[in-house]
Amino acid sequence: MGRWKTVVGPKLKAPLFENQKTEARIGVRILNRMTKLGRPNFERTA
């Protein structure tokens, strides 16, 4: 939740519920992309 508030903001800005859902989906995609970029790839060596 802290990462969400840092990146997206403390509250949704869209007044309509449908637009809020879209805003939340965009925020989730941004956070997922950031997480994927920062996650190391592990390879089995043995």
N, C-alpha and C positions, 0 to 999 in steps of 0.2 A: 504494500500500500504506500509505503514511503517513496519508493521509486516512481510509482504512478503520479503521486502528487508533485514530485520534483520535475518530472518530464512533461506531464500533461497539464497539471494545475490542480488546485484544491477542489474545484467544482466544475461541472459541465456548464458550458456557456450558452448552449442552444436552448431556446424557450420551449419548443415543442418536443414531446416525448419521442416521436419518430426520429427527429434530428439528433436528440440526445443519444439514441441507440447507435446511430451512425457515427457520432463523435466518439462514443466509447469503443466501437469496433476499430476505428482508426487508431485510437490510443493503444489498444491491445496489439495491433499489428506493429506499431512502432516499437513497443516494449519487447515483443517477441523477436523482432529483427535485431534489436540491440543486444538481447540475451544471446542470440545465435552467433552474433559477431564476436562476442566476448567469451564464448565457451570453447575450451580447448578440445581438439580432436585426439582421441586416444587410439593407439594401435597396439595390438597384441604382438609382443616380440618373442615370446617363447612358444 
